[in-house]
Amino acid sequence: MASNEFLSERIAVFFTDKKVPFYEKKMFGGNCFMVDEKMCVAVMKDEIMARINPNIYLESLEKEGCKEMSFTGKAMKGYVLLSVDAYDLDKDLYYWLQLALDFNPLAKASRKRKSSKN
């Protein structure tokens, strides 16, 4: 199943309305939204992966539709997965997107991989 295109469009509208420069990149089997060369949020099927401040991570997990993100069986602190229960209403979606956007300036960019071409 491909990423939810309508959900991706809702996210793009949010960033555009906020005048946040972003670009979209195919990652994690979905559509990732990059802000300042860092992953901010991603749409994977009908879920959103959001990168939020680790200081509010545990508190955020208590909210409806929010769970730990784990690709390898180990939770990644600061990354959450959001089901439709967490983002169905625009105000709820915008809440999570704003959390991710607020954390973005503090987030570390991933290291660039060196090319094996020499």
Buried (B, 14 or more C-beta within 10 A) or exposed (E): EEBBEEBBEBBBEBBEEEEBEBEBEEBBEBBBBBBEEBBBBBBBEBBBBBBBBBEBBEEBEEBEBBBEBEEEEEBBEBBBBBBBEBBEEEEBBBEBBEBBBEBBEEBEEEEEEEEEEE
